[in-house]
Amino acid sequence: MNSPITLALSKGRIFDETLPLLAAAGIEVAEDPEKSRKLILATSRPEVRVVLVRASDVPTYVEQGGADLGVAGLDILLEHGSAGLYQPLDLGIARCRMSVATRADFDYVAAVQQGSRIRVATKYTQIARQHFADKGVHVDLIKLYGSMELAPLTGLADAIVDLVSTGSTLRANHLVEVERILDVSSRLVVNQAALKLKRETIRGLIDAFAQACTKTTP
């Protein structure tokens, strides 16, 4: 008997927005991850299962063979590296952007023009380092894992680099978006070996996802 196809997903927005794509492929997840303690979920197709992992771990699970394919944001793929992954589709889900934000009273443009050294808090240190290096801006990066908005408010940093969706969290904390770095959406990523060994099933899933994306694209 062939081993099942394993799809790595993270809880939350990516999981929720992947469900309609799975449904279009004739796959329904058997349980709600918010109500179940299980980390491996069966689906309506016995040859397909879903594993729940941290968003930042999806590329690792897929690349190392813990999953055959997965859904990961472009931010995660750029930050953690994805050279060993096949990326056949931009699914166009979980859209947001990565931006630089500061306190409203911090003159970011002047600081950049004057060549000032800017303290930047972020969990996306690789993306931030590359962005500022490309601009020739000198920065000291401070690695944080959450509550980025606190960094400028407490004086820990002059700016943050973080994901922005509606901007409401920034506004609630009196921060302003001063520069957009890149637009982010989620990609389908596939293990290279699995694509060869389970080609027919995985190709079928890729094609079904592609058709579903075409139907839902505005």
C-alpha angles and dihedrals in degrees: 000000000000118000115252124263108254121209118195116214135166123227120255129031098359092050093047094048093045092057095077090050090051090047089054087055090052094255126128122183110235098219140032107247090212091060101035128070091208119114094195114057126194121224136207088267112068092211093058128066135171125226120199116221138155113283091242091053097055095089091048094050091049097042093047094045099252085122132020095220139354147177118249136167119250087241091061093045093051094043099046100031127250105198093128095051131091109226107192100163144035097210092197093224133125090028120190138127138247112234146167114245133183141173111287090245095054113098099218095173093053092047091053094046092049092051093241118169106249124205109223126189118204145132088222097074097154094051092043093048091051094045096052093041089055089053094045091239118150112228141171107215120215115197114223131166102205148358091043091172090070094064098074092036093057096040093249091122141008094223144005134219110211146135116280125195112164097353091233094122091053092049092047088056095044094250127137131211107240103171137017113219101182145333114253132207133152125272133204108238125193134197109245096221093046090053089060098040098042097026100143097051096040093046088052091054093047091051092047091050091048092052091047091051091051091053094048098042109108 
